[in-house]
Each structure stands twice: as structure tokens, then as C-alpha cells.
Amino acid sequence: MGNALLLSAVKDRHPVVLADDILPFDNLRLHEIEAYWRAFYDSASSFALSRSQLRSICCRVATGDSSSQNSTSRVSEYADNVFELFADPSTQRRWQQPQPGTRTQQNQPFQSSSDSVVAIDALEFFSAIAFIGAFPVDEKIDLLFDSWDMSEDGALDLDEFTISLKSTLSGLAKILQPDASPEKGEGDMEDEAAMNAEIAGLLAKLDKHSPPSDSSTVVGTQLDDALDIREGEMAN
């Protein structure tokens, strides 16, 4: 099953473009992505990232980067826009196609009953900007792997791997959108529908194999130790 999931995930058959709100975070260099991770680990108590935390992280990275020409107000605006992108349920629902005989999912992560999202999944954001960064794919994989190896044993257990892959796919599903060019023909529309169904299938399989109650418990119990370890490593 794992090989089938990975092969499906990396097929490049469908035209997609980046959402406008993620463009300020496109083509970041490796040391910039690492700076985002450091800023997150310095202040995080969970993987639920609030709007104010995201603003603080983005401003901290921008002020620490001598090559950045963006003002604090502009950086805060970028952070607010990307928060809305990841908080908007429709950015992921656009890939989800209802399947015959299936029940519509009622619960939305980090969403209150009033549809006011107070936090986003930090791992979705960080893994997404890592994969559109301006550095080689093998370094991107190494970065994501190290970020999820909370036990520092050089391996990912099943829960860590499943949550990591799900966060990556969910994050990419939110920043990528089908290319809506006007010259799209009937064949392109069929390809887009197939892509939507394919991504929806991947997310459904990951949901099936990673019950939220179990996964959140595993990650929650490991996070405090991981933050202490990361803080020491990144300081060296």
C-alpha cells in the first residue's frame, strides 16, 4: 500500500499553480526554512498554530534575515493571508469528491462550531513551504524527516510517518490549485477530476490508518521532549 500511495502522490500529470497567498513563502532557501522551524520550536507548546504565533514567527524570521526588504507590517499581512489560506476549509475540500455510499465528514480540525478557526496545523504550513523551497528534493526530505524524528532514534514509527505524510499532503493540497486557464478543454477537465479524486483518495486512506485520537496522543506526549531536544540542537 505504501508504494502505491507514494507513486500516486508524485505523478505529474495535471497542471497546478500556487495559491496567491503562499507566493511570499515560495522559493525560500534551506536556512530560511530552518529559521522558521527554530522560531516555531522556541515558542510552541503544540502543533496548533494561532494567527498571532504565525505573525510572530514570520516577523522574527524576517527581521533576522539581512537580505529581507519587507517591513514588519508587510510581513504581518503575509502571515495573516497565509493563515486564512490554511484555515479555510474550502482549500482542502476542493480536492475532495464525494464517493457513492460515503458519509460527508462533519468534523473539521481546529474549527469551532461558529466556523471561526483559531489555529492551523503548523506541520501543514511548514512541510508545505519546505517542499516549494529553493533547495534539492533530498534536502527537503531530510528536513521533514528530522522534524518528525521526535524520538531522535533515526527512524520514524508508524504514527510519526503517517501523520507526517498526511500533514504534507494536506498542506500541499491547500497551497496548490488546479490551473484554471481559459483554454482548458474537455480532456483537461477530465484530468482535473481525476486529480481531485486521486488526492481525495490519498487523504481518505491516511485518515483510515491514522485515527485522530491515537495520533494526537502519540504526538502530544512526544512534543515537549522534542522541543527541548530541538532547542539544544539548533543552538549549536
C-alpha positions as CSV (number, residue, x, y, z in Angstrom):
1,M,0.0,0.0,0.0
2,G,2.8,2.4,0.8
3,N,4.4,2.2,-2.6
4,A,1.0,2.8,-4.3
5,L,0.4,5.8,-2.1
6,L,3.8,7.3,-2.9
7,L,3.6,6.6,-6.6
8,S,0.2,8.2,-6.8
9,A,1.4,11.2,-4.9
10,V,4.3,12.0,-7.2
11,K,2.6,11.6,-10.5
12,D,3.0,14.9,-12.5
13,R,0.1,14.7,-15.0
14,H,-2.1,17.6,-14.0
15,P,-1.4,21.4,-14.3
16,V,-1.5,23.2,-11.0
17,V,-0.5,26.6,-9.8
18,L,0.4,28.0,-6.4
19,A,-2.3,29.9,-4.5
20,D,-1.5,33.7,-4.4
21,D,-1.3,33.8,-0.6
22,I,1.6,31.3,-0.5
23,L,3.7,33.2,-3.0
24,P,5.6,35.3,-0.4
25,F,6.8,31.9,1.0
26,D,7.8,30.4,-2.3
27,N,11.5,29.6,-3.2
28,L,12.8,30.0,0.4
29,R,16.3,28.7,1.0
30,L,17.1,25.9,3.4
31,H,18.5,28.2,6.1
32,E,15.3,30.3,5.9
33,I,13.1,27.2,6.4
34,E,15.3,26.2,9.3
35,A,14.8,29.6,10.8
36,Y,11.0,29.2,10.7
37,W,11.4,25.8,12.4
38,R,13.6,27.3,15.1
39,A,11.2,30.2,15.7
40,F,8.4,27.7,16.0
41,Y,10.1,25.3,18.4
42,D,11.2,28.3,20.6
43,S,7.6,29.2,21.3
44,A,5.5,26.1,20.5
45,S,3.5,24.2,23.1
46,S,1.6,22.2,20.5
47,F,1.2,21.9,16.7
48,A,-1.8,24.2,16.8
49,L,-0.5,27.5,15.4
50,S,-2.5,30.6,16.1
51,R,-2.6,33.7,14.0
52,S,-0.6,35.7,16.4
53,Q,2.0,33.0,16.7
54,L,2.4,32.8,12.9
55,R,2.8,36.6,12.8
56,S,5.4,36.5,15.4
57,I,7.3,33.7,13.7
58,C,7.2,35.3,10.3
59,C,8.3,38.7,11.7
60,R,11.1,37.1,13.7
61,V,12.5,35.3,10.7
62,A,12.2,38.5,8.5
63,T,14.0,40.7,11.0
64,G,16.7,38.1,11.4
65,D,17.3,37.9,7.6
66,S,19.5,40.7,6.5
67,S,18.5,40.1,2.9
68,S,14.8,40.7,3.6
69,Q,13.5,44.1,2.4
70,N,10.0,43.6,3.8
71,S,8.6,45.8,6.6
72,T,7.1,44.3,9.7
73,S,3.6,45.4,8.6
74,R,4.0,43.8,5.2
75,V,5.3,40.5,6.8
76,S,2.3,40.5,9.2
77,E,0.0,40.9,6.2
78,Y,1.6,38.0,4.5
79,A,1.2,35.9,7.7
80,D,-2.5,36.8,8.0
81,N,-3.1,35.9,4.4
82,V,-1.4,32.6,4.6
83,F,-3.2,31.8,7.9
84,E,-6.5,32.4,6.1
85,L,-5.4,30.1,3.3
86,F,-4.6,27.2,5.6
87,A,-7.7,27.9,7.9
88,D,-10.2,28.0,5.0
89,P,-11.8,24.5,4.8
90,S,-12.6,25.1,1.1
91,T,-8.9,25.0,0.2
92,Q,-8.8,21.3,1.0
93,R,-12.4,20.5,0.1
94,R,-11.8,21.5,-3.5
95,W,-9.8,18.2,-3.8
96,Q,-12.4,16.1,-2.1
97,Q,-15.0,14.4,-4.3
98,P,-18.0,12.7,-2.5
99,Q,-17.9,9.0,-3.1
100,P,-21.1,6.9,-3.5
101,G,-22.2,5.4,-0.2
102,T,-19.9,7.6,1.9
103,R,-20.9,10.0,4.6
104,T,-19.8,13.6,4.5
105,Q,-17.2,14.3,7.1
106,Q,-18.7,16.6,9.8
107,N,-15.7,17.4,11.9
108,Q,-13.1,19.9,10.7
109,P,-9.7,20.0,12.6
110,F,-9.1,23.2,14.6
111,Q,-12.5,24.6,13.6
112,S,-15.1,25.7,16.2
113,S,-18.8,25.4,15.9
114,S,-19.0,29.0,14.8
115,D,-16.7,28.3,11.8
116,S,-14.1,30.6,13.4
117,V,-10.7,28.9,13.0
118,V,-8.4,29.9,15.9
119,A,-5.4,27.8,14.9
120,I,-4.0,25.9,11.9
121,D,-1.9,22.8,11.7
122,A,1.7,24.0,12.0
123,L,3.1,20.9,10.3
124,E,0.9,21.5,7.2
125,F,2.4,25.0,6.9
126,F,6.0,24.1,7.5
127,S,6.0,21.0,5.3
128,A,4.3,22.9,2.5
129,I,6.8,25.8,2.4
130,A,9.6,23.2,2.7
131,F,8.5,21.4,-0.4
132,I,8.3,24.6,-2.5
133,G,11.6,25.8,-1.2
134,A,14.6,26.6,-3.5
135,F,16.8,23.6,-2.5
136,P,17.1,20.0,-3.6
137,V,14.4,17.4,-3.0
138,D,16.7,15.2,-1.0
139,E,17.4,18.0,1.4
140,K,13.6,18.7,1.7
141,I,13.0,15.1,2.6
142,D,15.9,15.2,5.1
143,L,14.4,18.3,6.7
144,L,10.9,16.8,7.0
145,F,12.3,13.5,8.3
146,D,14.4,15.2,11.0
147,S,11.5,17.4,12.0
148,W,9.3,14.3,12.7
149,D,12.0,12.1,14.3
150,M,11.0,13.2,17.7
151,S,12.5,10.3,19.5
152,E,15.9,11.1,18.0
153,D,16.4,7.4,17.1
154,G,17.0,7.9,13.4
155,A,13.7,6.3,12.4
156,L,10.0,7.1,12.2
157,D,7.5,4.9,13.8
158,L,4.2,4.2,12.1
159,D,2.3,7.1,13.8
160,E,5.0,9.6,13.1
161,F,5.3,8.6,9.4
162,T,1.5,8.5,8.9
163,I,1.0,11.9,10.5
164,S,4.0,13.4,8.6
165,L,2.7,12.2,5.2
166,K,-0.8,13.3,5.9
167,S,0.3,16.8,7.0
168,T,2.5,17.1,3.9
169,L,-0.3,16.1,1.5
170,S,-2.9,18.2,3.3
171,G,-0.5,21.2,3.2
172,L,0.2,20.8,-0.5
173,A,-3.5,20.4,-1.2
174,K,-4.1,23.8,0.4
175,I,-1.4,25.7,-1.4
176,L,-1.9,24.1,-4.9
177,Q,-4.9,24.7,-7.0
178,P,-5.9,23.4,-10.4
179,D,-4.8,25.6,-13.3
180,A,-7.9,27.4,-14.4
181,S,-6.6,28.6,-17.7
182,P,-9.4,29.6,-20.1
183,E,-8.1,27.3,-22.9
184,K,-8.8,24.2,-20.9
185,G,-10.5,21.5,-23.0
186,E,-12.7,18.6,-22.1
187,G,-9.7,16.3,-21.7
188,D,-8.1,18.7,-19.2
189,M,-11.4,18.8,-17.2
190,E,-11.3,15.0,-17.0
191,D,-7.7,15.1,-15.9
192,E,-8.6,17.7,-13.2
193,A,-11.5,15.5,-12.0
194,A,-9.1,12.5,-11.8
195,M,-6.6,14.5,-9.9
196,N,-9.2,15.7,-7.4
197,A,-10.4,12.1,-6.9
198,E,-6.8,10.9,-6.5
199,I,-5.9,13.4,-3.8
200,A,-9.1,12.8,-2.0
201,G,-8.4,9.1,-2.1
202,L,-4.9,9.6,-0.6
203,L,-6.3,11.7,2.2
204,A,-9.1,9.2,2.9
205,K,-6.6,6.3,3.1
206,L,-4.4,8.3,5.5
207,D,-7.4,9.2,7.7
208,K,-8.4,5.5,7.8
209,H,-4.9,4.4,9.0
210,S,-4.4,7.3,11.5
211,P,-7.3,7.7,14.0
212,P,-7.1,11.3,15.3
213,S,-7.4,10.3,18.9
214,D,-4.5,7.9,18.7
215,S,-2.2,10.1,16.6
216,S,-2.7,13.2,18.5
217,T,-2.0,11.4,21.8
218,V,1.3,10.0,20.4
219,V,2.5,13.3,19.1
220,G,1.3,15.2,22.1
221,T,3.3,13.0,24.5
222,Q,6.4,13.4,22.5
223,L,6.3,17.1,21.7
224,D,7.7,18.5,25.0
225,D,10.8,16.3,24.9
226,A,11.2,17.0,21.2
227,L,11.1,20.8,21.7
228,D,13.8,20.6,24.4
229,I,16.0,18.4,22.1
230,R,15.5,20.7,19.0
231,E,16.3,23.8,21.0
232,G,19.6,22.4,22.1
233,E,20.5,21.2,18.6
234,M,19.6,24.4,16.8
235,A,21.5,26.5,19.3
236,N,24.7,24.6,18.4
